[in-house]
């Protein structure tokens, strides 16, 4: 498996494996934007996209994994952990954060397995489903 910076040419492949983008045009547009901004990293094998992660610095200037997506057919194969490790090693700030809904237990388990620690929550983003914040030191 190879993890590299995604290009605009990768957007269609990423949209295809994204479980939300297939039925929400706004997510598809977001993926195109992330690729154009050079903040999206693709996990691929033999040219086939399996997942992607988005790293930016909009969270109080700290590193923030805005999105982590592994295609349904590629889950439970270590791709999420590999993407997190790649984003952590590329983070240009000593602190790296991410978040997920409290209801997203598989993502919470992935983050804890990757070494993240719980770091609070934000209420009122999604009704009845707080956003859990996680932290890990970057590998700068």
CNS distance restraints for C-alpha pairs under 8 A (distance, minus, plus):
assign (resid   1 and name CA) (resid  43 and name CA) 6.71 0.50 0.50
assign (resid   1 and name CA) (resid  44 and name CA) 5.70 0.50 0.50
assign (resid   1 and name CA) (resid  45 and name CA) 4.74 0.50 0.50
assign (resid   1 and name CA) (resid  46 and name CA) 7.82 0.50 0.50
assign (resid   2 and name CA) (resid  43 and name CA) 5.69 0.50 0.50
assign (resid   2 and name CA) (resid  44 and name CA) 5.42 0.50 0.50
assign (resid   2 and name CA) (resid  45 and name CA) 6.19 0.50 0.50
assign (resid   3 and name CA) (resid  41 and name CA) 6.50 0.50 0.50
assign (resid   3 and name CA) (resid  42 and name CA) 5.47 0.50 0.50
assign (resid   3 and name CA) (resid  43 and name CA) 4.44 0.50 0.50
assign (resid   3 and name CA) (resid  44 and name CA) 6.42 0.50 0.50
assign (resid   3 and name CA) (resid  83 and name CA) 7.17 0.50 0.50
assign (resid   3 and name CA) (resid  86 and name CA) 7.23 0.50 0.50
assign (resid   4 and name CA) (resid  41 and name CA) 5.39 0.50 0.50
assign (resid   4 and name CA) (resid  42 and name CA) 5.54 0.50 0.50
assign (resid   4 and name CA) (resid  43 and name CA) 6.83 0.50 0.50
assign (resid   5 and name CA) (resid  38 and name CA) 6.73 0.50 0.50
assign (resid   5 and name CA) (resid  39 and name CA) 7.39 0.50 0.50
assign (resid   5 and name CA) (resid  40 and name CA) 6.00 0.50 0.50
assign (resid   5 and name CA) (resid  41 and name CA) 4.36 0.50 0.50
assign (resid   5 and name CA) (resid  42 and name CA) 6.18 0.50 0.50
assign (resid   6 and name CA) (resid  10 and name CA) 5.94 0.50 0.50
assign (resid   6 and name CA) (resid  11 and name CA) 7.79 0.50 0.50
assign (resid   6 and name CA) (resid  35 and name CA) 5.67 0.50 0.50
assign (resid   6 and name CA) (resid  38 and name CA) 6.84 0.50 0.50
assign (resid   6 and name CA) (resid  39 and name CA) 7.88 0.50 0.50
assign (resid   6 and name CA) (resid  40 and name CA) 5.47 0.50 0.50
assign (resid   6 and name CA) (resid  41 and name CA) 5.02 0.50 0.50
assign (resid   6 and name CA) (resid  42 and name CA) 5.39 0.50 0.50
assign (resid   7 and name CA) (resid  11 and name CA) 7.18 0.50 0.50
assign (resid   7 and name CA) (resid  35 and name CA) 5.23 0.50 0.50
assign (resid   7 and name CA) (resid  36 and name CA) 6.60 0.50 0.50
assign (resid   7 and name CA) (resid  38 and name CA) 7.00 0.50 0.50
assign (resid   8 and name CA) (resid  32 and name CA) 6.48 0.50 0.50
assign (resid   8 and name CA) (resid  35 and name CA) 5.09 0.50 0.50
assign (resid   8 and name CA) (resid  36 and name CA) 5.44 0.50 0.50
assign (resid  10 and name CA) (resid  14 and name CA) 6.35 0.50 0.50
assign (resid  10 and name CA) (resid  35 and name CA) 7.46 0.50 0.50
assign (resid  11 and name CA) (resid  15 and name CA) 6.08 0.50 0.50
assign (resid  11 and name CA) (resid  31 and name CA) 6.22 0.50 0.50
assign (resid  11 and name CA) (resid  32 and name CA) 5.37 0.50 0.50
assign (resid  11 and name CA) (resid  35 and name CA) 6.49 0.50 0.50
assign (resid  12 and name CA) (resid  16 and name CA) 6.18 0.50 0.50
assign (resid  13 and name CA) (resid  17 and name CA) 6.63 0.50 0.50
assign (resid  13 and name CA) (resid  48 and name CA) 7.98 0.50 0.50
assign (resid  13 and name CA) (resid  49 and name CA) 6.15 0.50 0.50
assign (resid  14 and name CA) (resid  18 and name CA) 6.14 0.50 0.50
assign (resid  14 and name CA) (resid  31 and name CA) 7.31 0.50 0.50
assign (resid  14 and name CA) (resid  42 and name CA) 7.94 0.50 0.50
assign (resid  14 and name CA) (resid  49 and name CA) 6.62 0.50 0.50
assign (resid  14 and name CA) (resid  51 and name CA) 7.16 0.50 0.50
assign (resid  14 and name CA) (resid  52 and name CA) 7.16 0.50 0.50
assign (resid  15 and name CA) (resid  21 and name CA) 5.57 0.50 0.50
assign (resid  15 and name CA) (resid  22 and name CA) 6.63 0.50 0.50
assign (resid  15 and name CA) (resid  28 and name CA) 5.75 0.50 0.50
assign (resid  15 and name CA) (resid  31 and name CA) 6.88 0.50 0.50
assign (resid  16 and name CA) (resid  21 and name CA) 7.41 0.50 0.50
assign (resid  16 and name CA) (resid  22 and name CA) 6.53 0.50 0.50
assign (resid  17 and name CA) (resid  49 and name CA) 7.53 0.50 0.50
assign (resid  17 and name CA) (resid  50 and name CA) 7.05 0.50 0.50
assign (resid  17 and name CA) (resid  51 and name CA) 7.17 0.50 0.50
assign (resid  17 and name CA) (resid  70 and name CA) 7.29 0.50 0.50
assign (resid  17 and name CA) (resid  71 and name CA) 4.64 0.50 0.50
assign (resid  17 and name CA) (resid  72 and name CA) 7.28 0.50 0.50
assign (resid  18 and name CA) (resid  22 and name CA) 6.62 0.50 0.50
assign (resid  18 and name CA) (resid  69 and name CA) 6.55 0.50 0.50
assign (resid  18 and name CA) (resid  70 and name CA) 7.35 0.50 0.50
assign (resid  18 and name CA) (resid  71 and name CA) 6.08 0.50 0.50
assign (resid  19 and name CA) (resid  23 and name CA) 7.95 0.50 0.50
assign (resid  19 and name CA) (resid  71 and name CA) 7.15 0.50 0.50
assign (resid  19 and name CA) (resid  72 and name CA) 7.48 0.50 0.50
assign (resid  20 and name CA) (resid  24 and name CA) 5.95 0.50 0.50
assign (resid  20 and name CA) (resid  27 and name CA) 6.76 0.50 0.50
assign (resid  21 and name CA) (resid  25 and name CA) 6.15 0.50 0.50
assign (resid  21 and name CA) (resid  26 and name CA) 7.40 0.50 0.50
assign (resid  21 and name CA) (resid  27 and name CA) 4.87 0.50 0.50
assign (resid  21 and name CA) (resid  28 and name CA) 4.89 0.50 0.50
assign (resid  22 and name CA) (resid  28 and name CA) 7.54 0.50 0.50
assign (resid  24 and name CA) (resid  28 and name CA) 6.82 0.50 0.50
assign (resid  25 and name CA) (resid  29 and name CA) 6.26 0.50 0.50
assign (resid  26 and name CA) (resid  30 and name CA) 6.21 0.50 0.50
assign (resid  27 and name CA) (resid  31 and name CA) 6.22 0.50 0.50
assign (resid  28 and name CA) (resid  32 and name CA) 6.42 0.50 0.50
assign (resid  29 and name CA) (resid  33 and name CA) 6.22 0.50 0.50
assign (resid  30 and name CA) (resid  34 and name CA) 6.13 0.50 0.50
assign (resid  31 and name CA) (resid  35 and name CA) 6.21 0.50 0.50
assign (resid  32 and name CA) (resid  36 and name CA) 6.19 0.50 0.50
assign (resid  33 and name CA) (resid  37 and name CA) 6.08 0.50 0.50
assign (resid  34 and name CA) (resid  38 and name CA) 6.27 0.50 0.50
assign (resid  34 and name CA) (resid  39 and name CA) 5.56 0.50 0.50
assign (resid  34 and name CA) (resid  40 and name CA) 5.51 0.50 0.50
assign (resid  34 and name CA) (resid  54 and name CA) 7.19 0.50 0.50
assign (resid  35 and name CA) (resid  39 and name CA) 6.42 0.50 0.50
assign (resid  35 and name CA) (resid  40 and name CA) 5.42 0.50 0.50
assign (resid  39 and name CA) (resid  54 and name CA) 5.55 0.50 0.50
assign (resid  39 and name CA) (resid  55 and name CA) 5.49 0.50 0.50
assign (resid  39 and name CA) (resid  56 and name CA) 6.31 0.50 0.50
assign (resid  40 and name CA) (resid  52 and name CA) 6.79 0.50 0.50
assign (resid  40 and name CA) (resid  53 and name CA) 5.71 0.50 0.50
assign (resid  40 and name CA) (resid  54 and name CA) 4.42 0.50 0.50
assign (resid  40 and name CA) (resid  55 and name CA) 6.54 0.50 0.50
assign (resid  41 and name CA) (resid  52 and name CA) 5.40 0.50 0.50
assign (resid  41 and name CA) (resid  53 and name CA) 5.26 0.50 0.50
assign (resid  41 and name CA) (resid  54 and name CA) 6.26 0.50 0.50
assign (resid  41 and name CA) (resid  83 and name CA) 7.92 0.50 0.50
assign (resid  41 and name CA) (resid  87 and name CA) 7.97 0.50 0.50
assign (resid  42 and name CA) (resid  49 and name CA) 6.72 0.50 0.50
assign (resid  42 and name CA) (resid  50 and name CA) 7.65 0.50 0.50
assign (resid  42 and name CA) (resid  51 and name CA) 5.98 0.50 0.50
assign (resid  42 and name CA) (resid  52 and name CA) 4.38 0.50 0.50
assign (resid  42 and name CA) (resid  53 and name CA) 6.71 0.50 0.50
assign (resid  43 and name CA) (resid  49 and name CA) 5.98 0.50 0.50
assign (resid  43 and name CA) (resid  50 and name CA) 5.62 0.50 0.50
assign (resid  43 and name CA) (resid  51 and name CA) 5.11 0.50 0.50
assign (resid  43 and name CA) (resid  52 and name CA) 5.73 0.50 0.50
assign (resid  43 and name CA) (resid  79 and name CA) 7.27 0.50 0.50
assign (resid  43 and name CA) (resid  83 and name CA) 6.92 0.50 0.50
assign (resid  44 and name CA) (resid  48 and name CA) 5.13 0.50 0.50
assign (resid  44 and name CA) (resid  49 and name CA) 4.39 0.50 0.50
assign (resid  44 and name CA) (resid  50 and name CA) 5.37 0.50 0.50
assign (resid  44 and name CA) (resid  51 and name CA) 7.13 0.50 0.50
assign (resid  45 and name CA) (resid  49 and name CA) 6.81 0.50 0.50
assign (resid  45 and name CA) (resid  50 and name CA) 7.38 0.50 0.50
assign (resid  50 and name CA) (resid  70 and name CA) 5.98 0.50 0.50
assign (resid  50 and name CA) (resid  71 and name CA) 5.56 0.50 0.50
assign (resid  50 and name CA) (resid  74 and name CA) 6.01 0.50 0.50
assign (resid  50 and name CA) (resid  79 and name CA) 7.66 0.50 0.50
assign (resid  51 and name CA) (resid  68 and name CA) 7.62 0.50 0.50
assign (resid  51 and name CA) (resid  69 and name CA) 5.38 0.50 0.50
assign (resid  51 and name CA) (resid  70 and name CA) 3.98 0.50 0.50
assign (resid  51 and name CA) (resid  71 and name CA) 5.64 0.50 0.50
assign (resid  51 and name CA) (resid  74 and name CA) 7.85 0.50 0.50
assign (resid  51 and name CA) (resid  79 and name CA) 7.09 0.50 0.50
assign (resid  51 and name CA) (resid  80 and name CA) 7.60 0.50 0.50
assign (resid  51 and name CA) (resid  83 and name CA) 7.99 0.50 0.50
assign (resid  52 and name CA) (resid  67 and name CA) 7.83 0.50 0.50
assign (resid  52 and name CA) (resid  68 and name CA) 5.92 0.50 0.50
assign (resid  52 and name CA) (resid  69 and name CA) 5.40 0.50 0.50
assign (resid  52 and name CA) (resid  70 and name CA) 6.46 0.50 0.50
assign (resid  52 and name CA) (resid  83 and name CA) 7.07 0.50 0.50
assign (resid  53 and name CA) (resid  65 and name CA) 6.93 0.50 0.50
assign (resid  53 and name CA) (resid  66 and name CA) 7.55 0.50 0.50
assign (resid  53 and name CA) (resid  67 and name CA) 5.40 0.50 0.50
assign (resid  53 and name CA) (resid  68 and name CA) 4.36 0.50 0.50
assign (resid  53 and name CA) (resid  69 and name CA) 6.36 0.50 0.50
assign (resid  53 and name CA) (resid  83 and name CA) 6.43 0.50 0.50
assign (resid  53 and name CA) (resid  84 and name CA) 7.70 0.50 0.50
assign (resid  53 and name CA) (resid  87 and name CA) 7.47 0.50 0.50
assign (resid  54 and name CA) (resid  65 and name CA) 5.55 0.50 0.50
assign (resid  54 and name CA) (resid  66 and name CA) 5.39 0.50 0.50
assign (resid  54 and name CA) (resid  67 and name CA) 5.09 0.50 0.50
assign (resid  54 and name CA) (resid  68 and name CA) 6.58 0.50 0.50
assign (resid  55 and name CA) (resid  63 and name CA) 6.75 0.50 0.50
assign (resid  55 and name CA) (resid  64 and name CA) 5.68 0.50 0.50
assign (resid  55 and name CA) (resid  65 and name CA) 4.68 0.50 0.50
assign (resid  55 and name CA) (resid  66 and name CA) 6.09 0.50 0.50
assign (resid  55 and name CA) (resid  67 and name CA) 7.66 0.50 0.50
assign (resid  55 and name CA) (resid  87 and name CA) 6.60 0.50 0.50
assign (resid  55 and name CA) (resid  91 and name CA) 7.55 0.50 0.50
assign (resid  56 and name CA) (resid  63 and name CA) 5.83 0.50 0.50
assign (resid  56 and name CA) (resid  64 and name CA) 5.39 0.50 0.50
assign (resid  56 and name CA) (resid  65 and name CA) 6.58 0.50 0.50
assign (resid  56 and name CA) (resid  66 and name CA) 6.90 0.50 0.50
assign (resid  57 and name CA) (resid  61 and name CA) 4.97 0.50 0.50
assign (resid  57 and name CA) (resid  62 and name CA) 5.19 0.50 0.50
assign (resid  57 and name CA) (resid  63 and name CA) 4.72 0.50 0.50
assign (resid  57 and name CA) (resid  64 and name CA) 5.77 0.50 0.50
assign (resid  58 and name CA) (resid  62 and name CA) 6.98 0.50 0.50
assign (resid  58 and name CA) (resid  63 and name CA) 7.53 0.50 0.50
assign (resid  58 and name CA) (resid  64 and name CA) 7.04 0.50 0.50
assign (resid  59 and name CA) (resid  63 and name CA) 6.87 0.50 0.50
assign (resid  59 and name CA) (resid  64 and name CA) 6.13 0.50 0.50
assign (resid  59 and name CA) (resid  97 and name CA) 7.91 0.50 0.50
assign (resid  61 and name CA) (resid  93 and name CA) 7.99 0.50 0.50
assign (resid  62 and name CA) (resid  93 and name CA) 5.78 0.50 0.50
assign (resid  62 and name CA) (resid  94 and name CA) 7.56 0.50 0.50
assign (resid  62 and name CA) (resid  95 and name CA) 5.69 0.50 0.50
assign (resid  62 and name CA) (resid  96 and name CA) 6.15 0.50 0.50
assign (resid  62 and name CA) (resid  97 and name CA) 7.28 0.50 0.50
assign (resid  63 and name CA) (resid  91 and name CA) 6.00 0.50 0.50
assign (resid  63 and name CA) (resid  92 and name CA) 7.05 0.50 0.50
assign (resid  63 and name CA) (resid  93 and name CA) 5.75 0.50 0.50
assign (resid  63 and name CA) (resid  94 and name CA) 7.79 0.50 0.50
assign (resid  63 and name CA) (resid  95 and name CA) 6.01 0.50 0.50
assign (resid  63 and name CA) (resid  96 and name CA) 4.44 0.50 0.50
assign (resid  63 and name CA) (resid  97 and name CA) 6.09 0.50 0.50
assign (resid  64 and name CA) (resid  96 and name CA) 5.53 0.50 0.50
assign (resid  64 and name CA) (resid  97 and name CA) 4.70 0.50 0.50
assign (resid  64 and name CA) (resid  98 and name CA) 5.33 0.50 0.50
assign (resid  65 and name CA) (resid  87 and name CA) 7.67 0.50 0.50
assign (resid  65 and name CA) (resid  96 and name CA) 7.50 0.50 0.50
assign (resid  65 and name CA) (resid  97 and name CA) 6.39 0.50 0.50
assign (resid  65 and name CA) (resid  98 and name CA) 4.93 0.50 0.50
assign (resid  65 and name CA) (resid  99 and name CA) 7.76 0.50 0.50
assign (resid  66 and name CA) (resid  98 and name CA) 6.47 0.50 0.50
assign (resid  66 and name CA) (resid  99 and name CA) 7.68 0.50 0.50
assign (resid  68 and name CA) (resid  80 and name CA) 7.36 0.50 0.50
assign (resid  68 and name CA) (resid  83 and name CA) 7.85 0.50 0.50
assign (resid  69 and name CA) (resid  80 and name CA) 7.58 0.50 0.50
assign (resid  70 and name CA) (resid  74 and name CA) 6.41 0.50 0.50
assign (resid  70 and name CA) (resid  75 and name CA) 6.06 0.50 0.50
assign (resid  70 and name CA) (resid  79 and name CA) 7.00 0.50 0.50
assign (resid  70 and name CA) (resid  80 and name CA) 6.48 0.50 0.50
assign (resid  71 and name CA) (resid  75 and name CA) 6.48 0.50 0.50
assign (resid  74 and name CA) (resid  79 and name CA) 7.48 0.50 0.50
assign (resid  75 and name CA) (resid  79 and name CA) 7.05 0.50 0.50
assign (resid  75 and name CA) (resid  80 and name CA) 7.71 0.50 0.50
assign (resid  78 and name CA) (resid  82 and name CA) 6.15 0.50 0.50
assign (resid  79 and name CA) (resid  83 and name CA) 6.10 0.50 0.50
assign (resid  80 and name CA) (resid  84 and name CA) 6.19 0.50 0.50
assign (resid  80 and name CA) (resid 110 and name CA) 7.35 0.50 0.50
assign (resid  81 and name CA) (resid  85 and name CA) 6.15 0.50 0.50
assign (resid  81 and name CA) (resid 110 and name CA) 7.05 0.50 0.50
assign (resid  81 and name CA) (resid 114 and name CA) 6.25 0.50 0.50
assign (resid  82 and name CA) (resid  86 and name CA) 6.15 0.50 0.50
assign (resid  83 and name CA) (resid  87 and name CA) 6.12 0.50 0.50
assign (resid  84 and name CA) (resid  88 and name CA) 5.95 0.50 0.50
assign (resid  84 and name CA) (resid 114 and name CA) 7.32 0.50 0.50
assign (resid  85 and name CA) (resid  89 and name CA) 6.14 0.50 0.50
assign (resid  85 and name CA) (resid 114 and name CA) 7.80 0.50 0.50
assign (resid  86 and name CA) (resid  90 and name CA) 6.25 0.50 0.50
assign (resid  87 and name CA) (resid  91 and name CA) 6.01 0.50 0.50
assign (resid  88 and name CA) (resid  96 and name CA) 7.06 0.50 0.50
assign (resid  88 and name CA) (resid 138 and name CA) 5.21 0.50 0.50
assign (resid  88 and name CA) (resid 139 and name CA) 6.02 0.50 0.50
assign (resid  89 and name CA) (resid 138 and name CA) 6.55 0.50 0.50
assign (resid  89 and name CA) (resid 139 and name CA) 5.02 0.50 0.50
assign (resid  89 and name CA) (resid 140 and name CA) 6.73 0.50 0.50
assign (resid  90 and name CA) (resid 139 and name CA) 7.65 0.50 0.50
assign (resid  90 and name CA) (resid 140 and name CA) 7.67 0.50 0.50
assign (resid  91 and name CA) (resid  96 and name CA) 7.17 0.50 0.50
assign (resid  91 and name CA) (resid 138 and name CA) 6.10 0.50 0.50
assign (resid  91 and name CA) (resid 139 and name CA) 7.16 0.50 0.50
assign (resid  91 and name CA) (resid 140 and name CA) 6.80 0.50 0.50
assign (resid  92 and name CA) (resid 138 and name CA) 7.88 0.50 0.50
assign (resid  92 and name CA) (resid 140 and name CA) 6.42 0.50 0.50
assign (resid  93 and name CA) (resid 138 and name CA) 6.75 0.50 0.50
assign (resid  93 and name CA) (resid 140 and name CA) 6.90 0.50 0.50
assign (resid  94 and name CA) (resid 137 and name CA) 5.80 0.50 0.50
assign (resid  94 and name CA) (resid 138 and name CA) 4.91 0.50 0.50
assign (resid  94 and name CA) (resid 139 and name CA) 7.06 0.50 0.50
assign (resid  94 and name CA) (resid 140 and name CA) 6.00 0.50 0.50
assign (resid  95 and name CA) (resid 135 and name CA) 7.26 0.50 0.50
assign (resid  95 and name CA) (resid 136 and name CA) 6.43 0.50 0.50
assign (resid  95 and name CA) (resid 137 and name CA) 4.82 0.50 0.50
assign (resid  95 and name CA) (resid 138 and name CA) 5.33 0.50 0.50
assign (resid  96 and name CA) (resid 135 and name CA) 5.79 0.50 0.50
assign (resid  96 and name CA) (resid 136 and name CA) 5.44 0.50 0.50
assign (resid  96 and name CA) (resid 137 and name CA) 5.82 0.50 0.50
assign (resid  96 and name CA) (resid 138 and name CA) 5.55 0.50 0.50
assign (resid  97 and name CA) (resid 133 and name CA) 7.03 0.50 0.50
assign (resid  97 and name CA) (resid 134 and name CA) 5.52 0.50 0.50
assign (resid  97 and name CA) (resid 135 and name CA) 4.48 0.50 0.50
assign (resid  97 and name CA) (resid 136 and name CA) 6.49 0.50 0.50
assign (resid  98 and name CA) (resid 133 and name CA) 5.91 0.50 0.50
assign (resid  98 and name CA) (resid 134 and name CA) 5.33 0.50 0.50
assign (resid  98 and name CA) (resid 135 and name CA) 6.66 0.50 0.50
assign (resid  99 and name CA) (resid 131 and name CA) 6.29 0.50 0.50
assign (resid  99 and name CA) (resid 132 and name CA) 5.36 0.50 0.50
assign (resid  99 and name CA) (resid 133 and name CA) 4.37 0.50 0.50
assign (resid  99 and name CA) (resid 134 and name CA) 5.78 0.50 0.50
assign (resid 100 and name CA) (resid 104 and name CA) 6.52 0.50 0.50
assign (resid 100 and name CA) (resid 107 and name CA) 6.96 0.50 0.50
assign (resid 100 and name CA) (resid 108 and name CA) 7.16 0.50 0.50
assign (resid 100 and name CA) (resid 131 and name CA) 5.46 0.50 0.50
assign (resid 100 and name CA) (resid 132 and name CA) 5.39 0.50 0.50
assign (resid 100 and name CA) (resid 133 and name CA) 6.83 0.50 0.50
assign (resid 101 and name CA) (resid 129 and name CA) 6.08 0.50 0.50
assign (resid 101 and name CA) (resid 130 and name CA) 5.81 0.50 0.50
assign (resid 101 and name CA) (resid 131 and name CA) 4.43 0.50 0.50
assign (resid 101 and name CA) (resid 132 and name CA) 5.78 0.50 0.50
assign (resid 102 and name CA) (resid 108 and name CA) 7.91 0.50 0.50
assign (resid 102 and name CA) (resid 129 and name CA) 5.90 0.50 0.50
assign (resid 102 and name CA) (resid 130 and name CA) 5.67 0.50 0.50
assign (resid 102 and name CA) (resid 131 and name CA) 5.94 0.50 0.50
assign (resid 102 and name CA) (resid 132 and name CA) 5.78 0.50 0.50
assign (resid 103 and name CA) (resid 129 and name CA) 6.43 0.50 0.50
assign (resid 104 and name CA) (resid 108 and name CA) 6.44 0.50 0.50
assign (resid 105 and name CA) (resid 109 and name CA) 6.14 0.50 0.50
assign (resid 106 and name CA) (resid 110 and name CA) 6.23 0.50 0.50
assign (resid 107 and name CA) (resid 111 and name CA) 6.17 0.50 0.50
assign (resid 108 and name CA) (resid 112 and name CA) 6.20 0.50 0.50
assign (resid 109 and name CA) (resid 113 and name CA) 6.02 0.50 0.50
assign (resid 110 and name CA) (resid 114 and name CA) 6.15 0.50 0.50
assign (resid 111 and name CA) (resid 115 and name CA) 6.46 0.50 0.50
assign (resid 111 and name CA) (resid 116 and name CA) 5.36 0.50 0.50
assign (resid 111 and name CA) (resid 117 and name CA) 7.82 0.50 0.50
assign (resid 111 and name CA) (resid 134 and name CA) 7.60 0.50 0.50
assign (resid 112 and name CA) (resid 116 and name CA) 5.04 0.50 0.50
assign (resid 112 and name CA) (resid 117 and name CA) 6.37 0.50 0.50
assign (resid 115 and name CA) (resid 136 and name CA) 6.68 0.50 0.50
assign (resid 116 and name CA) (resid 134 and name CA) 5.85 0.50 0.50
assign (resid 116 and name CA) (resid 135 and name CA) 5.19 0.50 0.50
assign (resid 116 and name CA) (resid 136 and name CA) 4.78 0.50 0.50
assign (resid 117 and name CA) (resid 134 and name CA) 5.41 0.50 0.50
assign (resid 117 and name CA) (resid 135 and name CA) 5.35 0.50 0.50
assign (resid 117 and name CA) (resid 136 and name CA) 6.51 0.50 0.50
assign (resid 118 and name CA) (resid 132 and name CA) 7.29 0.50 0.50
assign (resid 118 and name CA) (resid 133 and name CA) 6.11 0.50 0.50
assign (resid 118 and name CA) (resid 134 and name CA) 4.56 0.50 0.50
assign (resid 118 and name CA) (resid 135 and name CA) 6.49 0.50 0.50
assign (resid 119 and name CA) (resid 132 and name CA) 7.55 0.50 0.50
assign (resid 119 and name CA) (resid 133 and name CA) 5.23 0.50 0.50
assign (resid 119 and name CA) (resid 134 and name CA) 4.99 0.50 0.50
assign (resid 119 and name CA) (resid 135 and name CA) 6.07 0.50 0.50
assign (resid 120 and name CA) (resid 132 and name CA) 6.11 0.50 0.50
assign (resid 120 and name CA) (resid 133 and name CA) 5.30 0.50 0.50
assign (resid 120 and name CA) (resid 134 and name CA) 7.33 0.50 0.50
assign (resid 121 and name CA) (resid 130 and name CA) 6.44 0.50 0.50
assign (resid 121 and name CA) (resid 131 and name CA) 5.37 0.50 0.50
assign (resid 121 and name CA) (resid 132 and name CA) 4.36 0.50 0.50
assign (resid 121 and name CA) (resid 133 and name CA) 5.33 0.50 0.50
assign (resid 122 and name CA) (resid 130 and name CA) 5.80 0.50 0.50
assign (resid 122 and name CA) (resid 131 and name CA) 5.06 0.50 0.50
assign (resid 122 and name CA) (resid 132 and name CA) 6.57 0.50 0.50
assign (resid 122 and name CA) (resid 133 and name CA) 7.53 0.50 0.50
assign (resid 123 and name CA) (resid 129 and name CA) 7.61 0.50 0.50
assign (resid 123 and name CA) (resid 130 and name CA) 4.75 0.50 0.50
assign (resid 123 and name CA) (resid 131 and name CA) 6.41 0.50 0.50
assign (resid 124 and name CA) (resid 128 and name CA) 7.49 0.50 0.50
assign (resid 124 and name CA) (resid 129 and name CA) 7.85 0.50 0.50
assign (resid 124 and name CA) (resid 130 and name CA) 6.63 0.50 0.50
assign (resid 125 and name CA) (resid 129 and name CA) 7.76 0.50 0.50
assign (resid 125 and name CA) (resid 130 and name CA) 6.80 0.50 0.50
assign (resid 125 and name CA) (resid 131 and name CA) 7.08 0.50 0.50
assign (resid 126 and name CA) (resid 130 and name CA) 6.48 0.50 0.50
assign (resid 126 and name CA) (resid 131 and name CA) 7.73 0.50 0.50
